[in-house]
Amino acid sequence: MKKHEDLVAALVKPGDAILTDLTPLRAHLLHMAVGISGEAGELLDAIKKMAIYDQELDIENVVEELGDLEFYMQGIRIKIDVSRKQILEYNIKKLSKRYGTQYSNNAAKKRADKEVGNDN
């Protein structure tokens, strides 16, 4: 059996290959996605403090982090030429197909929107 570090060394894409493939568009989208990840972590931390450490929810901080998330998401939407309205309409369609008009654990497990032959 291979050692994990050997497997990683054999399979990881080298940094120079990543740089060779990195176009301005790819760099922009990577920047926006990394920004989303970082801001989502900050939002999670704010919620964690409330839920786990019994601190009062810092609404001002939550609003700030949600705004930062919107910034990075808009950066992606601009580059892929998709509007926020289109994203929301797609999400409504997907969730309506998955749950109908009300959440249920069964619908969450079944995920009807992911069934073969169903359009997202």
Contacts in CASP RR format, 6 or more apart in sequence:
PFRMAT RR
TARGET T0000
AUTHOR 0000-0000-0000
METHOD contacts of the structure
MODEL  1
MKKHEDLVAALVKPGDAILTDLTPLRAHLLHMAVGISGEAGELLDAIKKM
AIYDQELDIENVVEELGDLEFYMQGIRIKIDVSRKQILEYNIKKLSKRYG
TQYSNNAAKKRADKEVGNDN
22 30 0 8 1.000
25 79 0 8 1.000
28 75 0 8 1.000
28 79 0 8 1.000
29 76 0 8 1.000
29 79 0 8 1.000
29 80 0 8 1.000
32 72 0 8 1.000
32 73 0 8 1.000
32 75 0 8 1.000
32 76 0 8 1.000
32 79 0 8 1.000
33 72 0 8 1.000
33 76 0 8 1.000
35 68 0 8 1.000
35 72 0 8 1.000
36 69 0 8 1.000
36 72 0 8 1.000
36 73 0 8 1.000
36 76 0 8 1.000
39 65 0 8 1.000
39 68 0 8 1.000
39 69 0 8 1.000
39 72 0 8 1.000
40 69 0 8 1.000
42 61 0 8 1.000
42 65 0 8 1.000
42 68 0 8 1.000
43 62 0 8 1.000
43 65 0 8 1.000
43 66 0 8 1.000
43 69 0 8 1.000
46 57 0 8 1.000
46 58 0 8 1.000
46 61 0 8 1.000
46 62 0 8 1.000
46 65 0 8 1.000
47 57 0 8 1.000
47 62 0 8 1.000
49 55 0 8 1.000
49 57 0 8 1.000
49 58 0 8 1.000
50 56 0 8 1.000
50 57 0 8 1.000
50 58 0 8 1.000
73 84 0 8 1.000
74 84 0 8 1.000
77 83 0 8 1.000
77 84 0 8 1.000
77 87 0 8 1.000
90 120 0 8 1.000
93 120 0 8 1.000
94 113 0 8 1.000
94 120 0 8 1.000
95 113 0 8 1.000
97 112 0 8 1.000
97 113 0 8 1.000
97 118 0 8 1.000
97 120 0 8 1.000
98 107 0 8 1.000
98 108 0 8 1.000
98 111 0 8 1.000
98 112 0 8 1.000
98 113 0 8 1.000
99 107 0 8 1.000
99 108 0 8 1.000
100 107 0 8 1.000
112 118 0 8 1.000
113 120 0 8 1.000
END
